[in-house]
């Protein structure tokens, strides 16, 4: 269900399309909203050399407007048949420029405005490659307390490489739809196989013995075998 402001975006895009000099080269209109609620519109420019979709044209209009208050917060695109979702290229453009922007799409229950990140479940985020940005490892939420208590100082990973240095451990709380981040320093990464893991590895990982660790690994990595290559990632909490 859309908010009043989001409905106004759809209406603005629709009106722009109706009033545009229509042709096969201009068949989609978009409307973008800035942080102050101002709305800026644009139409696509179809061309075999790769003319822009309506969404980046609307973004350009907003950026050029003196009254715009960036960042942009929501965008909607329409065709003769109604609201359409941004194409793949536009999704990446919108995420790169305004990672918090929402896009109006048509779902099974009608129009909704969803974060553009949700339209890119495995998004390429260039910000994570910037110098000084810690690497990221995702960890099961059940390990958060043990890590914070210092009783879990390692994690065994399969096909999930890590390097020595700062790292963000991210814990997804599926039941709440939220995440928690814990900054750690990776001190060592030991390569081996699952069959070479020891009781000492298990204790560093927060388990009483190797049986507990191997049981957990079988849950996290179904099909894991003794010959499966693993990385034992050792880390420490930052000094308080």
N, CA and C of each residue as an Amber inpcrd file, in Angstrom:
protein
   720
   0.8490000  -1.1940000   0.0000000   0.0000000   0.0000000   0.0000000
   0.8860000   1.2470000   0.0000000   0.5730000   2.1770000  -0.8830000
   1.3750000   3.3770000  -1.0180000   0.9380000   4.4680000  -0.0510000
   1.8770000   5.3370000   0.2870000   1.5350000   6.5350000   1.0490000
   0.9520000   7.5660000   0.0900000   0.4120000   8.6340000   0.6410000
  -0.1440000   9.7020000  -0.1950000   0.9200000  10.2790000  -1.1140000
   2.1130000  10.4940000  -0.5800000   3.2000000  11.0560000  -1.3840000
   3.6090000  10.1090000  -2.4960000   3.6300000   8.8060000  -2.2070000
   4.0120000   7.8200000  -3.2200000   2.9610000   7.7220000  -4.3190000
   1.6810000   7.8560000  -3.9460000   0.6230000   7.8760000  -4.9620000
   0.7710000   9.1000000  -5.8580000   1.1820000  10.2000000  -5.2460000
   1.3770000  11.4330000  -6.0150000   2.4880000  11.2410000  -7.0500000
   3.4810000  10.4540000  -6.7210000   4.5440000  10.1500000  -7.6810000
   3.9910000   9.4200000  -8.9010000   3.1750000   8.4030000  -8.6510000
   2.5770000   7.6390000  -9.7440000   1.7090000   8.5490000 -10.5990000
   0.9530000   9.4000000  -9.9590000   0.0860000  10.3260000 -10.6880000
   0.9120000  11.2920000 -11.5370000   2.0320000  11.7700000 -10.9830000
   2.8800000  12.7090000 -11.7180000   3.5140000  12.0260000 -12.9340000
   3.9670000  10.8020000 -12.7590000   4.5540000  10.0670000 -13.8820000
   3.5060000   9.8050000 -14.9530000   2.3090000   9.4390000 -14.5190000
   1.2260000   9.1640000 -15.4710000   0.8590000  10.4120000 -16.2600000
   0.7430000  11.5380000 -15.5680000   0.4070000  12.7940000 -16.2360000
   1.5040000  13.1960000 -17.2170000   2.7510000  12.9660000 -16.8620000
   3.8610000  13.2930000 -17.7620000   3.7920000  12.4600000 -19.0260000
   3.4620000  11.1790000 -18.8730000   3.3650000  10.3000000 -20.0320000
   2.2090000  10.7210000 -20.9380000   1.0890000  11.0760000 -20.3440000
  -0.0850000  11.4880000 -21.1120000   0.2020000  12.7590000 -21.9150000
   0.9400000  13.6860000 -21.3090000   1.1720000  14.9900000 -21.9300000
   2.4140000  15.0350000 -22.8110000   3.2010000  13.9710000 -22.8130000
   4.4470000  13.9610000 -23.5850000   4.1720000  13.8350000 -25.0800000
   5.1400000  14.2330000 -25.8900000   5.0740000  14.0170000 -27.3360000
   5.3720000  12.5430000 -27.5690000   4.3150000  11.7510000 -27.6380000
   4.4510000  10.2990000 -27.6060000   4.9480000   9.7330000 -28.9250000
   5.7840000   8.7230000 -28.8200000   6.2400000   7.9370000 -29.9700000
   6.8630000   6.6770000 -29.4040000   7.3010000   5.7990000 -30.2920000
   7.9710000   4.5910000 -29.8260000   9.2750000   4.9230000 -29.1000000
   9.8040000   6.1200000 -29.3440000  11.0530000   6.5210000 -28.7020000
  10.8330000   7.1260000 -27.3160000   9.5840000   7.4340000 -26.9860000
   9.2710000   8.0630000 -25.6930000   7.9880000   7.4330000 -25.1580000
   8.1290000   6.2600000 -24.5620000   6.9440000   5.4840000 -24.1610000
   6.8400000   5.2340000 -22.6620000   7.8100000   5.7380000 -21.8910000
   7.8150000   5.5590000 -20.4410000   8.1280000   6.8920000 -19.7870000
   7.4320000   7.1800000 -18.6980000   7.7020000   8.3870000 -17.9070000
   8.0090000   7.9790000 -16.4800000   8.8100000   8.8000000 -15.8110000
   9.1690000   8.5270000 -14.4190000   9.0490000   9.7990000 -13.6070000
   8.8110000   9.6200000 -12.3150000   8.7560000  10.7440000 -11.3860000
   9.5790000  10.3840000 -10.1640000  10.4510000  11.3060000  -9.7630000
  11.3230000  11.0900000  -8.6040000  11.0210000  12.1320000  -7.5390000
  11.0630000  11.7040000  -6.2840000  10.7790000  12.5950000  -5.1590000
  12.0490000  12.8440000  -4.3620000  12.2760000  14.1200000  -3.9940000
  13.4430000  14.4290000  -3.1750000  13.0860000  14.4290000  -1.6960000
  14.0570000  14.7330000  -0.8510000  13.8680000  14.6470000   0.5950000
  12.8720000  15.6640000   1.1360000  12.5820000  16.6990000   0.3470000
  11.6170000  17.7060000   0.7720000  10.2330000  17.4710000   0.1920000
  10.0680000  16.4150000  -0.5920000   8.7700000  16.1190000  -1.1910000
   8.5770000  16.7170000  -2.5700000   9.5910000  17.3900000  -3.1080000
   9.4990000  17.9160000  -4.4720000   9.5390000  16.7600000  -5.4710000
   8.8190000  16.9200000  -6.5780000   8.7160000  15.8610000  -7.5800000
   9.3000000  16.3420000  -8.9070000  10.0960000  15.4840000  -9.5440000
  10.7360000  15.8080000 -10.8080000  10.4680000  14.6670000 -11.7790000
  10.1480000  15.0230000 -13.0200000   9.7230000  14.0100000 -13.9850000
  10.6320000  13.9710000 -15.2040000  10.5080000  12.8900000 -15.9540000
  11.2590000  12.7440000 -17.1860000  10.6880000  11.6180000 -18.0150000
  11.0490000  11.5600000 -19.2820000  10.6210000  10.4710000 -20.1670000
  11.8510000   9.7830000 -20.7350000  11.6660000   8.5560000 -21.1700000
  12.7810000   7.8130000 -21.7480000  13.1440000   8.3560000 -23.1150000
  14.3510000   8.0510000 -23.5710000  14.7990000   8.4300000 -24.9100000
  15.3440000   7.1560000 -25.5450000  14.4580000   6.4000000 -26.1690000
  14.8810000   5.1200000 -26.7440000  15.7370000   5.3540000 -27.9790000
  16.8850000   4.6420000 -28.0470000  17.7480000   4.7410000 -29.2160000
  18.6280000   3.5090000 -29.2720000  18.9610000   3.0580000 -30.4770000
  19.7230000   1.8210000 -30.6150000  21.1190000   1.9280000 -30.0020000
  21.6190000   3.1490000 -29.7790000  22.9300000   3.3130000 -29.1450000
  22.8580000   3.2250000 -27.6210000  21.6460000   3.0690000 -27.0940000
  21.5170000   2.9260000 -25.6480000  20.9830000   4.1600000 -24.9520000
  19.9810000   4.7950000 -25.5550000  19.3860000   5.9770000 -24.9490000
  18.8570000   5.6860000 -23.5580000  18.7690000   6.7050000 -22.6960000
  18.4250000   6.4850000 -21.2880000  16.9630000   6.1200000 -21.0560000
  16.7480000   5.3360000 -20.0040000  15.3930000   5.0680000 -19.5270000
  14.8380000   6.3240000 -18.8670000  13.5620000   6.2790000 -18.5100000
  12.9220000   7.4540000 -17.9150000  13.4750000   7.7690000 -16.5270000
  13.8650000   6.7250000 -15.7770000  14.3180000   6.9590000 -14.4030000
  15.5690000   7.8400000 -14.3380000  16.6460000   7.5420000 -15.0900000
  17.8010000   8.4330000 -15.0120000  17.5330000   9.8300000 -15.5630000
  16.5840000   9.9440000 -16.5150000  16.2270000  11.2770000 -17.0000000
  15.5790000  12.0840000 -15.8690000  14.6820000  11.4480000 -15.1200000
  14.0470000  12.1320000 -13.9750000  15.0850000  12.4900000 -12.9180000
  16.0340000  11.5860000 -12.6890000  17.1110000  11.8780000 -11.7330000
  17.9010000  13.1000000 -12.1930000  18.2390000  13.1500000 -13.4710000
  18.9660000  14.2930000 -13.9920000  18.1990000  15.5940000 -13.8370000
  16.8770000  15.5420000 -14.0470000  16.0520000  16.7240000 -13.8620000
  16.1240000  17.2110000 -12.4110000  16.0830000  16.2630000 -11.4710000
  16.1460000  16.6300000 -10.0570000  17.4850000  17.2590000  -9.7160000
  18.5560000  16.6530000 -10.1890000  19.8890000  17.1650000  -9.8840000
  20.0800000  18.5710000 -10.4520000  19.4660000  18.8480000 -11.6030000
  19.6190000  20.1500000 -12.2440000  18.7350000  21.2320000 -11.6270000
  17.7490000  20.8230000 -10.8290000  16.7930000  21.7910000 -10.2780000
  17.3550000  22.4630000  -9.0310000  17.2900000  23.7780000  -9.0070000
  17.8300000  24.5290000  -7.8740000  17.0790000  24.2270000  -6.5870000
  15.7730000  23.9270000  -6.7040000  14.9640000  23.7130000  -5.5000000
  15.0720000  22.3010000  -4.9420000  15.7610000  21.4040000  -5.6340000
  15.8420000  20.0210000  -5.1770000  16.6210000  19.9110000  -3.8800000
  16.1410000  19.0130000  -3.0220000  16.8120000  18.7210000  -1.7530000
  17.2050000  17.2490000  -1.7940000  18.4400000  16.9910000  -2.1680000
  18.9130000  15.6180000  -2.2850000  19.2370000  15.0420000  -0.9110000
  19.1630000  13.7190000  -0.7330000  19.0360000  12.7000000  -1.7760000
  17.5950000  12.4960000  -2.2190000  17.4300000  11.8070000  -3.3470000
  16.1070000  11.3890000  -3.7720000  15.6670000  10.2130000  -2.9090000
  14.3780000  10.1570000  -2.6150000  13.8750000   9.1530000  -1.6750000
  12.9540000   8.1160000  -2.3020000  12.3280000   8.4360000  -3.4410000
  11.4030000   7.4910000  -4.0610000  11.2800000   7.8010000  -5.5430000
  10.9910000   6.7670000  -6.3480000  10.8560000   6.9510000  -7.7850000
   9.8010000   5.9820000  -8.3040000   9.0820000   6.4180000  -9.3390000
   8.0610000   5.5760000  -9.9600000   8.1400000   5.7580000 -11.4670000
   7.9450000   4.6810000 -12.2140000   7.9300000   4.7350000 -13.6740000
   6.6370000   4.1080000 -14.1760000   6.0830000   4.6770000 -15.2480000
   4.8260000   4.1540000 -15.7880000   4.9170000   4.0160000 -17.3080000
   4.1650000   3.0520000 -17.7930000   3.9860000   2.7720000 -19.2160000
   2.4920000   2.8460000 -19.4710000   2.0810000   2.6750000 -20.7080000
   0.6470000   2.6790000 -21.0020000  -0.1170000   1.6860000 -20.1400000
   0.5240000   0.5890000 -19.7790000  -0.1330000  -0.4470000 -18.9950000
   0.0000000  -0.2340000 -17.4910000   0.5690000   0.9100000 -17.1020000
   0.6600000   1.2260000 -15.6830000   2.0820000   1.2020000 -15.1570000
   2.2040000   1.0550000 -13.8450000   3.5160000   1.0880000 -13.1900000
   4.3770000  -0.0810000 -13.6640000   5.6400000   0.2030000 -13.9420000
   6.5970000  -0.8460000 -14.2900000   7.8000000  -0.7250000 -13.3570000
   8.4350000  -1.8430000 -13.0990000   9.6110000  -1.8520000 -12.2390000
  10.8290000  -1.3660000 -13.0120000  11.8150000  -0.7800000 -12.3220000
  13.0360000  -0.3550000 -13.0050000  13.7510000  -1.5510000 -13.6340000
  14.3740000  -1.3370000 -14.7790000  15.1600000  -2.3960000 -15.4000000
  16.4190000  -2.6400000 -14.5690000  17.1810000  -3.6580000 -14.9210000
  18.3660000  -3.9910000 -14.1480000  19.3800000  -2.8670000 -14.0960000
  19.6260000  -2.2250000 -15.2460000  20.6000000  -1.1300000 -15.2710000
  20.1390000   0.0240000 -14.3800000  18.8470000   0.3650000 -14.4420000
  18.3380000   1.4640000 -13.6330000  18.4000000   1.1250000 -12.1420000
  18.1630000  -0.1290000 -11.8080000  18.2550000  -0.5260000 -10.3990000
  19.6560000  -0.2730000  -9.8600000  20.6530000  -0.6400000 -10.6560000
  22.0270000  -0.4330000 -10.2080000  22.3610000   1.0530000 -10.1520000
  21.9080000   1.8240000 -11.1280000  22.1470000   3.2730000 -11.1210000
  21.5400000   3.9020000  -9.8740000  20.2810000   3.5660000  -9.5980000
  19.5970000   4.1510000  -8.4440000  20.2930000   3.7700000  -7.1440000
  20.7090000   2.5040000  -7.0380000  21.3910000   2.0730000  -5.8160000
  22.7310000   2.7770000  -5.6610000  23.4650000   2.9250000  -6.7550000
  24.7680000   3.5750000  -6.6790000  24.6430000   5.0320000  -6.2560000
  23.6530000   5.7260000  -6.8000000  23.4930000   7.1570000  -6.5050000
  22.7800000   7.3990000  -5.1780000  21.7280000   6.6290000  -4.9160000
  20.8960000   6.8380000  -3.7300000  20.5470000   5.4860000  -3.1150000
  21.4400000   4.8810000  -2.3530000  21.2090000   3.5120000  -1.8580000
  19.9780000   3.3570000  -0.9790000  19.4530000   4.4620000  -0.4480000
  18.2540000   4.3710000   0.3850000  16.9590000   4.6210000  -0.3600000
  17.0150000   4.8410000  -1.6630000  15.8130000   5.1840000  -2.4210000
  14.8650000   3.9990000  -2.5070000  13.5610000   4.3070000  -2.6020000
  12.5320000   3.2900000  -2.7690000  11.9650000   3.4090000  -4.1810000
  11.5320000   2.3000000  -4.7170000  10.9520000   2.2690000  -6.0650000
   9.5410000   1.7050000  -5.9820000   8.6220000   2.3540000  -6.6730000
   7.2520000   1.8620000  -6.7240000   7.1870000   0.7290000  -7.7500000
   6.6830000  -0.4220000  -7.3210000   6.5210000  -1.5670000  -8.2140000
   5.1200000  -2.1360000  -8.0370000   4.7190000  -2.9880000  -8.9550000
   3.4340000  -3.6660000  -8.8250000   3.6810000  -5.0700000  -8.3050000
   3.0760000  -5.4090000  -7.1790000   3.2200000  -6.7270000  -6.5730000
   1.9000000  -7.4860000  -6.7010000   1.8480000  -8.6610000  -6.1170000
   0.6300000  -9.4680000  -6.1670000  -0.5180000  -8.8080000  -5.4330000
  -0.2230000  -7.9120000  -4.5080000  -1.2820000  -7.2540000  -3.7380000
  -1.4260000  -5.7850000  -4.1240000  -0.8350000  -5.3950000  -5.2630000
  -0.9710000  -4.0240000  -5.7170000   0.3370000  -3.2620000  -5.6540000
   0.2480000  -1.9500000  -5.7810000   1.4430000  -1.1120000  -5.7860000
   2.0670000  -1.0390000  -4.3950000   3.3950000  -1.1310000  -4.3670000
   4.1610000  -0.9440000  -3.1390000   5.4440000  -0.2120000  -3.4790000
   5.9620000   0.5330000  -2.5080000   7.2580000   1.1820000  -2.6580000
   8.2640000   0.3990000  -1.8240000   9.2540000  -0.1900000  -2.4810000
  10.2140000  -1.0550000  -1.7940000  11.6170000  -0.4930000  -1.9480000
  12.4960000  -0.7450000  -0.9810000  13.8900000  -0.2940000  -1.1090000
  14.5240000  -0.8830000  -2.3580000  15.2770000  -0.0660000  -3.0840000
  15.8790000  -0.5550000  -4.3230000  16.8200000  -1.7110000  -4.0420000
  17.3990000  -1.7750000  -2.8430000  18.2830000  -2.8930000  -2.4980000
  17.5310000  -4.2240000  -2.5710000  16.2310000  -4.2180000  -2.2490000
  15.4550000  -5.4530000  -2.3090000  15.2540000  -5.9270000  -3.7440000
  15.4010000  -5.0230000  -4.7020000  15.3000000  -5.3990000  -6.1070000
  16.6280000  -5.9310000  -6.6320000  17.6680000  -5.8490000  -5.7930000
  19.0100000  -6.3270000  -6.1600000  19.5240000  -7.1940000  -5.0140000
  19.0100000  -8.4190000  -4.8780000  19.3600000  -9.2320000  -3.7040000
  20.8480000  -9.5370000  -3.5820000  21.5810000  -9.5330000  -4.6810000
  23.0270000  -9.7290000  -4.6250000  23.7100000  -8.5310000  -5.2850000
  23.3770000  -7.3540000  -4.7630000  23.8030000  -6.0990000  -5.3660000
  25.3260000  -5.9460000  -5.3190000  25.8790000  -5.3470000  -6.3840000
  27.2770000  -4.9200000  -6.3660000  27.3150000  -3.5550000  -5.7090000
  28.0100000  -3.4550000  -4.5890000  28.1050000  -2.1880000  -3.8540000
  29.5550000  -1.7260000  -3.8750000  29.8650000  -0.7610000  -4.7320000
  31.2370000  -0.2780000  -4.8660000  31.7520000   0.3410000  -3.5830000
  30.8530000   0.7900000  -2.7040000  31.2830000   1.4160000  -1.4500000
  32.0590000   0.4390000  -0.5760000  31.7200000  -0.8550000  -0.6910000
  32.3930000  -1.8570000   0.1320000  33.8200000  -2.1180000  -0.3350000
  34.1870000  -1.6100000  -1.5120000  35.5320000  -1.8020000  -2.0340000
  36.4280000  -0.6020000  -1.7740000  35.8850000   0.4430000  -1.1540000
  36.6630000   1.6300000  -0.8680000  37.7390000   1.3270000   0.1730000
  38.9140000   1.9520000   0.0740000  39.9730000   1.7420000   1.0650000
  39.4770000   2.0590000   2.4730000  39.8230000   1.2000000   3.4260000
  39.4450000   1.4350000   4.8180000  38.1170000   0.8390000   5.2190000
  37.3350000   0.3400000   4.2540000  36.0450000  -0.2730000   4.5850000
  36.2820000  -1.7350000   4.9610000  35.8400000  -2.1630000   6.1600000
  36.0980000  -3.5500000   6.5820000  35.3900000  -4.5600000   5.6870000
  35.9880000  -5.7430000   5.5730000  35.3240000  -6.8460000   4.8890000
  34.1350000  -7.2950000   5.7160000  33.2620000  -8.0920000   5.1270000
  32.0330000  -8.5160000   5.7990000  31.9140000 -10.0300000   5.7940000
  31.5590000 -10.5790000   6.9420000  31.2050000 -11.9920000   7.0490000
  29.8450000 -12.0770000   7.7240000  28.9710000 -12.9250000   7.1990000
  27.6530000 -13.1250000   7.7930000  27.7190000 -14.3230000   8.7380000
  27.1780000 -14.1300000   9.9360000  27.2590000 -15.1420000  10.9890000
  25.8620000 -15.3920000  11.5320000  25.5670000 -16.6350000  11.8690000
  24.2720000 -16.9920000  12.4390000  24.0260000 -16.2000000  13.7220000
  22.8020000 -15.6630000  13.8570000  22.4870000 -14.8040000  14.9890000
  22.6700000 -15.4940000  16.3430000  22.5870000 -16.8320000  16.3720000
  22.7350000 -17.5530000  17.6280000  24.1220000 -17.4720000  18.2240000
  25.1090000 -17.0090000  17.4290000  26.4820000 -16.9180000  17.9290000
  26.8180000 -15.5250000  18.4660000  25.9190000 -14.5820000  18.3620000
  26.2250000 -13.1940000  18.7220000  26.6640000 -13.0560000  20.1700000
  25.9050000 -13.6310000  21.1030000  26.2300000 -13.4710000  22.5260000
  27.5880000 -14.0830000  22.8590000  27.8840000 -15.2470000  22.2790000
  29.1600000 -15.9040000  22.5570000  30.3300000 -15.0800000  22.0310000
  30.1540000 -14.4640000  20.8800000  31.2170000 -13.6210000  20.3290000
  31.4330000 -12.4000000  21.2000000  30.3560000 -11.7670000  21.6120000
  30.4880000 -10.5830000  22.4620000  31.0580000 -10.9220000  23.8340000
  30.8080000 -12.1440000  24.2960000  31.3320000 -12.5730000  25.6040000
  32.7810000 -13.0400000  25.4980000  33.2740000 -13.2150000  24.2850000
  34.6490000 -13.6470000  24.0940000  34.8500000 -15.1400000  24.1930000
  33.7600000 -15.9340000  24.2360000  33.8870000 -17.3910000  24.3000000
  33.9290000 -18.0280000  22.9140000  33.6210000 -17.2580000  21.9010000
  33.7450000 -17.7160000  20.5040000  34.6870000 -16.7530000  19.8020000
  35.8800000 -17.2430000  19.4480000  36.8980000 -16.3890000  18.8410000
  37.3250000 -16.8880000  17.4590000  36.5400000 -17.7650000  16.8860000
  36.8330000 -18.2320000  15.5260000  35.5460000 -18.6790000  14.8550000
  35.6100000 -18.8290000  13.5480000  34.4750000 -19.3350000  12.7810000
  35.0210000 -20.1560000  11.6270000  34.3860000 -21.2710000  11.3410000
  34.8060000 -22.1440000  10.2440000  33.9500000 -21.8120000   9.0220000
  34.6100000 -21.5170000   7.9130000  33.8980000 -21.0950000   6.7070000
  34.1890000 -22.0430000   5.5530000  33.1800000 -22.2660000   4.7250000
  33.3100000 -23.0580000   3.5060000  32.9680000 -22.1530000   2.3210000
  33.8800000 -22.0340000   1.3840000  33.6730000 -21.1880000   0.1970000
  33.2800000 -19.7680000   0.5770000  33.8800000 -19.2560000   1.6370000
  33.5610000 -17.9110000   2.1240000  34.8520000 -17.2750000   2.6230000
  35.7480000 -16.9060000   1.7000000  37.0940000 -16.4770000   2.0860000
  37.1170000 -15.1920000   2.8980000  38.1320000 -15.1060000   3.7440000
  38.3560000 -13.9170000   4.5610000  39.8540000 -13.6550000   4.6060000
  40.2260000 -12.4260000   4.9450000  41.6340000 -12.0560000   5.0320000
  41.9070000 -11.3950000   6.3660000  43.1580000 -11.3850000   6.7670000
  43.5490000 -10.7460000   8.0190000  43.2690000  -9.2460000   7.9360000
  42.6580000  -8.7050000   8.9860000  42.3470000  -7.2820000   9.0260000
  40.9750000  -7.0200000   9.6200000  40.5280000  -5.7690000   9.6070000
  39.2150000  -5.4250000  10.1660000  38.0900000  -6.1520000   9.4340000
  37.0370000  -6.4880000  10.1880000  35.9190000  -7.2410000   9.5990000
  34.6350000  -6.8860000  10.3230000  33.5680000  -6.7870000   9.5660000
  32.2330000  -6.6270000  10.1390000  31.5520000  -7.9770000  10.1480000
  31.1920000  -8.4430000  11.3340000  30.3620000  -9.6400000  11.4360000
  28.9150000  -9.1810000  11.4420000  28.1150000  -9.6860000  10.5080000
  26.7310000  -9.2610000  10.3770000  25.8240000 -10.4250000  10.7720000
  24.8760000 -10.1470000  11.6650000  23.9420000 -11.1440000  12.1640000
  22.5380000 -10.7520000  11.7200000  21.9190000 -11.5710000  10.8810000
  20.5530000 -11.3170000  10.4340000  19.5710000 -11.9170000  11.4420000
  18.6720000 -11.0760000  11.9480000  17.6230000 -11.5520000  12.8460000
  16.3660000 -11.7500000  12.0120000  16.2180000 -12.9320000  11.4370000
  15.1480000 -13.1900000  10.4750000  13.7680000 -12.9450000  11.0670000
  13.5750000 -13.2890000  12.3370000  12.2550000 -13.1430000  12.9380000
  11.8730000 -11.6830000  13.1090000  12.8800000 -10.8020000  13.1950000
  12.6210000  -9.3780000  13.4040000  12.8380000  -8.5500000  12.1490000
  13.5150000  -9.1450000  11.1590000  13.8220000  -8.3980000   9.9520000
  14.8780000  -7.3380000  10.1610000  15.7450000  -7.5140000  11.1830000
  16.7880000  -6.5440000  11.4790000  18.1500000  -7.2330000  11.4520000
  19.2100000  -6.4460000  11.5460000  20.5580000  -6.9800000  11.5910000
  21.3450000  -6.3170000  12.7040000  22.3520000  -7.0310000  13.2000000
  23.3040000  -6.4960000  14.1720000  24.6940000  -6.6390000  13.5870000
  25.5240000  -5.6450000  13.7710000  26.8890000  -5.6770000  13.2670000
  27.8750000  -5.6000000  14.4210000  28.8790000  -6.4560000  14.3870000
  29.9370000  -6.4580000  15.3850000  31.2790000  -6.3380000  14.6690000
  32.0430000  -5.3210000  15.0280000  33.3560000  -5.1320000  14.4290000
  34.3770000  -5.9960000  15.1550000  35.1800000  -6.7360000  14.3940000
  36.2540000  -7.5650000  14.9480000  37.5090000  -7.3640000  14.1100000
  38.6140000  -7.9070000  14.6120000  39.8710000  -7.9150000  13.8770000
  40.2410000  -9.3610000  13.5930000  40.3010000  -9.7240000  12.3160000
  40.7260000 -11.0780000  11.9550000  42.2420000 -11.1520000  12.1060000
  42.6880000 -12.0910000  12.9340000  44.1130000 -12.2020000  13.2420000
  44.8180000 -13.2960000  12.4610000  44.0720000 -14.2880000  11.9900000
  44.6840000 -15.4100000  11.2880000  43.6090000 -16.1810000  10.5370000
  43.9810000 -16.7420000   9.4020000  43.0940000 -17.6100000   8.6260000
  43.8730000 -18.8860000   8.3080000  43.3870000 -20.0170000   8.8220000
  44.0790000 -21.2930000   8.6450000  43.3010000 -22.1550000   7.6590000
  43.9510000 -22.5300000   6.5710000  43.3100000 -23.3720000   5.5660000
  43.4860000 -24.8440000   5.9210000  42.4820000 -25.6470000   5.6110000
  42.5580000 -27.0760000   5.8720000  41.3300000 -27.7720000   5.3410000
  41.0070000 -28.9150000   5.9140000  39.8020000 -29.6420000   5.5410000
  38.9610000 -29.8660000   6.7920000  37.6980000 -30.1950000   6.5810000
  36.8120000 -30.4420000   7.7160000  37.3190000 -31.6000000   8.5680000
  37.9330000 -32.6000000   7.9250000  38.4350000 -33.7490000   8.6490000
  39.6450000 -33.4490000   9.5170000  40.2900000 -32.2970000   9.2970000
  41.4720000 -31.9200000  10.0740000  41.1330000 -31.0460000  11.2700000
  39.8680000 -30.6990000  11.4430000  39.4740000 -29.8820000  12.5860000
  39.7070000 -30.6430000  13.8880000  40.0100000 -29.9100000  14.9620000
  40.3670000 -30.5200000  16.2340000  39.4520000 -30.0240000  17.3550000
  39.6180000 -30.6490000  18.5270000  38.8710000 -30.1890000  19.7050000
  39.2380000 -28.7500000  20.0490000  40.4970000 -28.3790000  19.8200000
  40.9170000 -27.0050000  20.0870000  40.1840000 -26.0340000  19.1680000
  40.0490000 -26.4170000  17.8890000  39.2680000 -25.5910000  16.9610000
  37.8310000 -25.4370000  17.4660000  37.2680000 -26.5270000  17.9760000
  35.8910000 -26.4990000  18.4640000  35.7500000 -25.5520000  19.6440000
  36.6970000 -25.6060000  20.5870000  36.6030000 -24.7490000  21.7660000
  36.7430000 -23.2730000  21.3830000  37.6400000 -22.9710000  20.4550000
  37.7750000 -21.5810000  19.9920000  36.4900000 -21.1060000  19.3050000
  35.7730000 -22.0820000  18.7470000  34.5270000 -21.7670000  18.0400000
  33.3300000 -21.7270000  18.9760000  33.5680000 -21.9150000  20.2660000
  32.4890000 -21.8160000  21.2400000  31.7830000 -23.1180000  21.5460000
  32.3520000 -24.2610000  21.1090000  31.7330000 -25.5620000  21.3550000
  32.5370000 -26.3390000  22.4030000  31.8610000 -27.2660000  23.0710000
  32.5210000 -28.0510000  24.1080000  33.5250000 -29.0260000  23.5220000
  33.2290000 -29.5630000  22.3510000  34.1210000 -30.5450000  21.7430000
  33.9000000 -30.5780000  20.2390000  34.6810000 -31.4060000  19.5760000
  34.6300000 -31.4780000  18.1150000  33.2780000 -31.9720000  17.6110000
  32.6400000 -32.8470000  18.3740000  31.3250000 -33.3530000  17.9610000
  30.3250000 -32.2080000  17.8190000  30.3370000 -31.2900000  18.7780000
  29.4320000 -30.1460000  18.7120000  29.6940000 -29.2830000  17.4980000
  30.9800000 -29.0690000  17.1910000  31.3300000 -28.2560000  16.0260000
  30.9060000 -28.9340000  14.7310000  31.2010000 -30.2170000  14.5890000
  30.8580000 -30.9040000  13.3430000  29.3510000 -30.9880000  13.1460000
  28.6040000 -31.1130000  14.2350000  27.1390000 -31.1150000  14.1390000
  26.6300000 -29.7760000  13.6270000  27.2070000 -28.6890000  14.1630000
  26.8060000 -27.3590000  13.7210000  27.1800000 -27.1290000  12.2600000
  28.3590000 -27.5750000  11.8630000  28.7820000 -27.3890000  10.4770000
  27.8670000 -28.1400000   9.5150000  27.4110000 -29.3170000   9.9140000
  26.4990000 -30.0730000   9.0630000  25.1850000 -29.3380000   8.8740000
  24.7970000 -28.5370000   9.8850000  23.5760000 -27.7350000   9.7760000
  23.7870000 -26.5380000   8.8570000  24.9170000 -25.8750000   9.0300000
  25.1990000 -24.6750000   8.2340000  25.5900000 -25.0210000   6.7970000
  26.2600000 -26.1570000   6.6190000  26.7490000 -26.5590000   5.2970000
  26.3120000 -27.9960000   4.9990000  25.0530000 -28.1890000   4.6210000
  24.5900000 -29.5490000   4.3030000  25.4560000 -30.1860000   3.2200000
  25.8490000 -31.4310000   3.4520000  26.6770000 -32.1160000   2.4800000
  28.1650000 -31.9920000   2.7370000  28.5670000 -31.2770000   3.7890000
  29.9810000 -31.1360000   4.1080000  30.5800000 -32.5170000   4.4010000
  31.8070000 -32.7410000   3.9300000  32.5110000 -34.0030000   4.1240000
  33.8730000 -33.7410000   4.7470000  34.5340000 -34.8090000   5.2070000
  35.8620000 -34.6590000   5.7990000  36.8360000 -33.9990000   4.8350000
  36.6710000 -34.2470000   3.5250000  37.6040000 -33.7080000   2.5390000
  37.2530000 -32.2770000   2.1050000  36.1200000 -31.7540000   2.5740000
  35.7110000 -30.3990000   2.1970000  36.7220000 -29.3770000   2.7160000
  37.1650000 -28.4960000   1.8400000  38.1120000 -27.4590000   2.2500000
  37.4120000 -26.4120000   3.1200000  38.0670000 -26.0450000   4.2080000
  37.5080000 -25.0470000   5.1170000  38.5900000 -24.0240000   5.4710000
  38.1220000 -22.8620000   5.8970000  39.0040000 -21.8410000   6.4680000
  38.5980000 -21.6480000   7.9240000  39.5580000 -21.7510000   8.8230000
  39.3020000 -21.4440000  10.2320000  39.7360000 -19.9940000  10.4460000
  38.7590000 -19.1280000  10.6740000  39.0130000 -17.6850000  10.7700000
  39.0770000 -17.3090000  12.2460000  40.2400000 -16.8690000  12.6970000
  40.4300000 -16.4390000  14.0810000  40.2680000 -14.9310000  14.1670000
  39.5770000 -14.4760000  15.1880000  39.3540000 -13.0290000  15.3170000
  39.3560000 -12.6300000  16.7870000  39.4190000 -11.3370000  17.0150000
  39.3490000 -10.8000000  18.3720000  38.4940000  -9.5470000  18.3590000
  37.8930000  -9.2650000  19.4940000  37.1080000  -8.0390000  19.6250000
  38.0450000  -6.8400000  19.6970000  37.5990000  -5.6800000  19.2300000
  38.4580000  -4.5010000  19.3230000  38.6800000  -4.1030000  20.7710000
  39.8020000  -3.5000000  21.0520000  40.0890000  -3.0730000  22.4180000
  39.0840000  -2.0220000  22.8550000  38.5820000  -2.1740000  24.0530000
  37.5550000  -1.2240000  24.5450000  38.2020000  -0.0030000  25.1610000
